[in-house]
Amino acid sequence: MRTDGGAQYRQGGQVLYRDATGGIVGREWFELCHHAAGHTLRAFCEMDDIGLTRDVTLALDETWRPIDGFCRITERGQVTAATHIAVGQGQASLRGLVRRAGRLEATEAVLATPTPPAYLGLHPLQGDALIVNCVPGLAPGAVAQVPSLTNSHSPDGEQDVGLHGLVISVTFRGHETVDVAAGRFAARRFALQWGPDWPPADLWVREEDCLFLCMRWSMTPRWYELASLDDGRPTI
């Protein structure tokens, strides 16, 4: 074990975004680093069908609570938002740039958080999977409400970029075995509902941790699966 503050363990992989026919319409590369004081997620997402890229870095403490996060969104080659969210005591703050009327403009926001947010969603798929760490020990069929923050309420995370509070409903569906391009895995299945007017999304993560395996959501024709993994652990 390292004692110099460096990463003690890393997981990396690629997620493929597929359309209803199975064709590839995007991809996500991620690296999840675990160290003595917490965890760091880095993810880069490409959505070919809408010409969007997303560059995300997220820091979490040892209990998986968010510390801060950065997200840069580029649409058809043009940066449309680059924002940093910091989660503090009793409030969260945002600083950055957002494109309005064709120009990048500085933006700031502060949001009171009387209930400490347990999760910060910046829209990479491996980031979505991190929410399972907020509901340890959830019994099959049980539902938990997770106080959260996000940079955008839109399904693809590119509209109305700012600082938003929400409560995410998380239901544990049970234990399954799932086949994805990266192999066969023992998995836990969850349903995530980001708003009362949205249908829940089905999320599968690896049984023993929060590694993203697959997601299907009726709000979009896309579906998503883990295509490759580098963490030294075998599939089944």
JOKA-V604173 format. One record per helix or strand. SS is the DSSP state (helix for helix, strand for strand). FROM is the first residue (numbers start at 1). LEN is the number of residues. If there is no record, write none. Layout:
{{SS | FROM | LEN} {SS | FROM | LEN}}
This chain:
{{strand | 9 | 10} {strand | 24 | 12} {strand | 38 | 10} {strand | 52 | 10} {strand | 66 | 10} {strand | 78 | 10} {strand | 91 | 10} {strand | 103 | 10} {strand | 119 | 3} {helix | 125 | 10} {strand | 143 | 8} {strand | 164 | 17} {strand | 183 | 11} {strand | 201 | 6} {strand | 212 | 5} {strand | 223 | 8}}
